[in-house]
Amino acid sequence: MTKQLYPLLLISFIGSFGLSVVLPFLVFLVNDFGGNPFVNGMMELLTLHFN
């Protein structure tokens, strides 16, 4: 693998890592702000859609 691909792989890893950190805690954040299961589902859907 050439060194030219390393920045691309790093960016991809950081994006995947950020998503894997946000999704488990999104349930607790929605519940703390008074959201119901529908709001939680919509937040997860939008998070995955825009990432």
C-alpha positions in Angstrom: 0.0 0.0 0.0 1.4 3.4 -0.9 1.9 6.2 1.5 -0.6 8.3 -0.6 -3.5 6.3 0.8 -2.6 6.9 4.5 -4.4 10.2 4.9 -7.5 8.8 3.3 -7.5 5.8 5.6 -6.9 8.0 8.6 -9.9 10.2 7.7 -12.1 7.1 7.2 -11.0 5.7 10.5 -11.7 8.9 12.4 -15.2 9.1 10.9 -16.0 5.5 11.8 -14.6 5.9 15.3 -16.6 9.1 15.9 -19.8 7.4 14.8 -19.2 4.4 17.0 -18.7 6.7 20.0 -21.8 8.9 19.4 -24.4 6.2 18.7 -24.3 4.4 22.1 -24.6 7.6 24.0 -27.3 9.1 21.8 -30.0 7.1 23.7 -29.0 8.6 27.0 -28.8 12.2 25.6 -32.2 12.0 24.0 -33.7 10.6 27.3 -32.0 13.3 29.4 -33.5 16.0 27.1 -37.0 14.5 27.4 -37.2 12.6 24.1 -39.4 9.6 23.6 -38.4 6.4 21.6 -39.7 7.9 18.4 -37.4 10.9 18.8 -34.5 8.6 19.6 -35.1 6.6 16.5 -35.3 9.7 14.4 -32.1 11.0 15.9 -30.3 7.8 15.1 -31.7 7.7 11.6 -30.6 11.3 10.9 -27.1 10.7 12.5 -26.5 7.7 10.2 -28.0 9.4 7.2 -25.8 12.5 7.4 -22.6 10.6 8.2 
